[in-house]
Amino acid sequence: MNWNELLEQLGLTTSKLLIDLLIIIVVFVLAKLLHNALSRVTASVIHKAENDSNEEHAKELITGMTLLRSVSRYVIYFIAICIVINFLGYGSVASNMVAAAGIGALVISLGAQSIINDAITGFFIMFERQYAVGDYVRINDYEGTVTSLAMRCTYLRSWKGEKIVIPNGEIRTVINFSGEYNTAVVEVPLPYEIDLEETMKILQEEAEVFAQAHADICNEAPQVQALTSFEDSAQKLRVVQKVKGAVHWQFERELRLAIKKRLDQEGISIPYPQVVVHEKK
């Protein structure tokens, strides 16, 4: 069978085939241009939001734009496919959409429930404001900063720079560290020989000085709690301080260093396990 016979059996001519191909190319090029234009608009909004003084409003706006960019990709190309089918003479755009929806339902019944589950969960995450772009979160067993919230996936960037992709439908537990506040907790091991009450006063003084130096992130005055435990070679005091969300780790590290320097100045050593050996004569 030659080329002309094949076209004749398909009810086509060479000119009609070329026109159909041209229409398909034009439709998908226009879809690509439309998606690129929308991406530029969302990128512009995101750039302006990054300079917004209202941090919460900026996060919501950035999250909405990233989700819109993801959803628009699916919607634009879905409509483009329906238009192409219409131009090829297989029904109207509306009927094609209905047929595509029917095919979609069939696909779901054949095992694509997870795709729809991912998309629906993504919408609920945004509308319930569980987290936003820029928040530091722990999702299931993964931890990092949310870089993007797409229709099907949430993207995290770990502190080591790893890009983590989590399907929205697999999200079971979320801990958002970027809330109103977090509590910085520093355990201080001390030797049993010291004057405990005097040492508590020293720690309280040092914690207050440190909090004043970081007043922009501290919500309340620090507290030195009473003894929290007795260890083999040390007794432990706990210093707690409420700070702004997602900065408590850095605060704890710097406070430990400040406390260590102050204890050195006071001549109080940090205890460590020691073994005393008695030699039998």
ZIDAFEN-V622221 format. One record per backbone hydrogen bond with DSSP energy under -0.5 kcal/mol. NH is the residue of the N-H (numbers start at 1). CO is the residue of the C=O. If there is no record, write none. Layout:
NH,CO  NH,CO
This chain:
6,2  7,3  8,4  9,5  10,6  11,7  11,8  12,7  17,13  18,14  19,15  20,16  21,17  22,18  23,19  24,20  25,21  26,22  27,23  28,24  29,25  30,26  31,27  32,28  33,29  34,30  35,31  36,32  37,33  38,34  39,35  40,36  41,37  42,38  43,39  44,40  45,41  46,42  47,43  48,44  49,45  50,46  51,47  51,48  52,49  55,53  58,54  59,55  60,56  61,57  62,58  63,59  64,60  65,61  66,62  67,63  68,64  69,65  70,66  71,67  72,68  73,69  74,70  75,71  76,72  77,73  78,74  79,75  80,76  81,77  82,78  83,79  84,80  85,81  86,82  87,83  88,84  89,86  90,85  96,92  97,93  98,94  99,95  100,96  101,97  102,98  103,99  104,100  105,101  106,102  107,103  108,104  109,105  110,106  111,108  112,107  113,108  115,112  116,112  117,113  118,114  119,115  120,116  121,117  122,118  123,119  124,120  125,121  126,122  127,123  128,124  129,126  130,125  131,125  133,59  134,146  135,132  137,135  137,144  138,175  139,142  140,138  140,173  142,139  144,137  145,157  146,135  147,155  148,155  150,148  150,153  154,166  155,148  156,164  157,145  158,162  161,158  164,156  164,162  165,163  166,154  166,164  167,165  168,152  170,167  171,168  175,138  176,174  177,136  177,175  178,136  182,243  184,182  184,241  186,239  188,237  189,187  190,235  191,269  194,191  196,194  199,195  200,196  201,197  202,198  203,199  204,200  205,201  206,202  207,203  208,204  209,205  210,206  211,207  212,208  213,209  214,210  214,211  215,212  217,214  218,214  219,242  220,242  223,240  225,223  225,238  228,236  229,236  231,229  231,234  235,190  236,229  237,188  238,225  238,226  239,186  240,223  241,184  243,182  244,217  245,179  246,177  247,244  251,247  252,248  253,249  254,250  255,251  256,252  257,253  258,254  259,255  260,256  261,257  262,258  263,259  264,260  265,261  266,262  267,264  268,263  269,267  271,269  277,275  278,276  279,277  280,278
